[in-house]
Amino acid sequence: MNERIDEDNTIRTNWISIPAPDGRAYEGYLALPPAGIGPGLVLFQEIFGVNRHIRAVAEQYAQLGFVVLTPDVFWRQAPRESFAYVGDEAARARDILLRADMTEIVADLNGSVRTLRERPEVTGGVGALGFCIGGRLAYLAAAAGLVDAAACYYGGGIQDQLQKAAAVRCPMLFHYGETDPMIPLAAVERVRAAFADRDTAKFFVYPGASHGFNCWERASYKPLAAMQAHGRTVLHFARHLAAGATA
């Protein structure tokens, strides 16, 4: 289905079907690594859909050896639509978020993770990686015991769902920007305090970085912070998901 092969690195990408709890189905963007097999990553988008940048992140991790599935989180409101980060498109993305039912979105987590786990290309464990609202979804997937490791980039709203922190048993990474207006440092400290009794949760706050610092298509892009966070995230998942790897 719409398969694309990158001739330079033999990454294969296509959209696949994911079952929804109500019997319907939605789509996710699948990126397969050059080897064709590898540990799994469910990549959760920002509010802007599975857009060009998120697809590029999926392919970035596929190039490193992961089998990556990016579910279309807002399929009920705007299936397969994607948006830019400014202007009218950004306003529409925010409107879709306001109209979305988070209970339904969270209910989709199990199907997304299960669909990836059942892929024959997946060897080793399955992790969750997310940005902004996707960071919150990665955290909730971890709290539900669905994944073997997770990494959250500026996960909006995690600080308001800390009653679920005790249920998280897998290794976690939390990346935050020091100057993020949406997630003040006081909120970061609340999340850190909720995990203070576990050495499996690591926190990183990037000096001078704001919300969206990982995205090279946003004005808030911070290359050094993005490089540092990416390196830590890749190592985190390599340690905890690769078949035969040890922490």
N, C-alpha and C positions, 0 to 999 in steps of 0.2 A: 504494500500500500504506500504509494508515493516514495518508494525507496530511493535514496540518494547515496552514491558511493564517492567518497573523496579519493580521487586518483592518486594523490600524493601520499596519503597515509593509510589508505584502505579502511578508514572509518565508514561504517554503514549506518545510515539513519533512516528512520521511517516512523510514521504515526501508527500506533497500535490501539486496539480496543481494550478498555478496562471496565469490568462489570461494576455497576452501581448497586447500592443496597436495595433500591426499589425495583430492580429487575431491568432497568435501562442500562445503557453503556455510555461511556465518554471516552475521549482519546488522550493519549500521552505520547510524547516525543521520545523515541527510543534511539540511543546512540550506542553502537557496538564498537568495542576496541579493535585494533588491528589484529590481535590474536584470535578474536572471535569469542573469547571466553574471559571471565574475570569476576571479581567480587562485584556486588551490586550496590548502586547508589540511587535512591529516590531523591530527585532534586525538586524542591518546592520553590515555585516562582514568587516574585513580588506581585503587587497588585496589577502590574502592567501586562499580564498574560505571559504565555510562552513566546516571548518576543525574540528579536534577533539576538539580543545580548544573552538571554537565558539559554537559547539554543547553542550559542557559542560556548557558554560555560559547560553545558552538557558534553559538547564535543571536546572541550579542553580536558575534562576528566576521562572521557573515553580514550583519548589519545594516550593517557597515562595508564590505561589498562582496566578501567572500570566499565561495567555495563550500566548505563545510566538511563533511567526512566523519569521523564518530567511530566507529571499529570497536569491536565488542563483544569486548574482548580475552579475556575468560574464558568464551567461548561453549562451550567443551568441558566446563566444570565447572558453570556456572550461566547458561545462555543468557538474555540480556535481563533478568537480575535486577540490582537496584541496592540499595544499602545506605546507612544513615545512618552518621554519623561516631563514634557513641558506643554503648556498651551491647552488647547481644547481636548487633545487626546488624554493628557494627564487628568484633566477634570472629569472626563468620562470614566476613566479607570477608578477614580475615587468614588464616583456615583455608583458604579457596579459594586464596589466594596460595601457601600452603605445599604444596597439592596440585597446583598447576599446573606444567606442564613448560615451562620458559622456552625450551627449544629449539623447541618447537612454536609458542609465541607469537612468537618471532623469525622463524620461517619464514612466519608470516602477514603480515609487514610488506610484502613485495613485492606480494602480492595486494591489500592495502588501498590502497597507493599507486597501483598500476596501475589499479585500479577507478576511483579519482578522476581520474587523468590522462585516462582514456578517456571521461569524461563530456563530453557536448557543451557543457555549461554552463561548462566550465573554459577560461579564456583566460589566457595568461601561464604562469608557473611553478607548481610545487606545493611547498609547504613542510610541515614537521612541527612540531607544537606539542604538548608533553606536560607533565604534572604528576606528580611523584613517580615511580612506576614508569613512567608515561607519558613522563616526561622522559628516562628511560633509553632507552625505545623510540625517541623522537625522535632521540637521539644515535646509536643503532644504525642507524636508517634513513639518517642522514647518512653514517655510516661505510661503509654498503653502497652509497653513491652513488645512492640512490633519490630523493632530494629536492634541491631547489635552494637551500633555506635551512632552518634549524631554530632552535627556541628551546626551552630546557629549564628548567622551573621546579623547583627543588629535586629534581633528578634523582637518585633513590636508586640507588646502585650504579655510577654512572659512574666513580667513582674506582677501582673494582676491574676496570674493563675498558679501561684506558688503552692497552693494546697496540693498540687499534683507532683511537686518536686520529690516527695518521699518515695513515690512509686518508680522513679527513674533509677534503673540499676545498670544501665550500659554506660560506657565511657562517653563523656560529653566535652565539647569545646564551645565556648561562648566568645564571640568577637564583638566588641563594641567600639564606637568612635567617641573620643573624649569630648567632642563638641556637638554631639548629636542632639538637636533640639527636641526630637521626638522621644528620646530615651535618656533623660538626665542621669548624671552619675549617681544620684541618690537611688534611682531605680536599679541601676547596675549593682549597687551594693546590696540591695534587697535580694536580688537573685543570687549573688555570691554568698550571702549569709544563709540562704536556704540550702546551699550545698556545702556548707562549711565542714560538715562531718564526713565528707567523702573526698578522697584524693583522686577519684576517677573523673572529677569535673575540673576543667582548666579554664581560667578566665584571662582574656587579653583585652586591654584598653589601649587604643592606638592614639598617640598624641597628635592633636591638631586635626584628627579625622572626624568627619561628620557622617550623617546618615547616607547610605549608598556609596561608601568609599570604595567598594570593590568594583563598581560598574564604570567601565571606561567610556561609556556613552553619557555619563551624567557630569554636571558641573562639579559635583562633590567628589569626583574620583580622586583618590589619593594613592598614587602608584606605590610608594614605599609600604604603606599600610597594607595595600592589596597584595603585594608580593609576600610580605611577612605572614599574613593570614593564610594565603594560599599554601605556602610551604608547610605551615603547621597543620593545616587541614589535610593535605595529601599524606603527610607522615602519620597523622592520627588514624586515617582510614586504612592506610597500608598496614599499620600495626595490628589493627583490631578486626579487619575484614578479610585480608588475604588468607587463602587456605594455607595452614601450616605456620602462619605468623604468630609471634608472641609479643605481648606488650612490653 
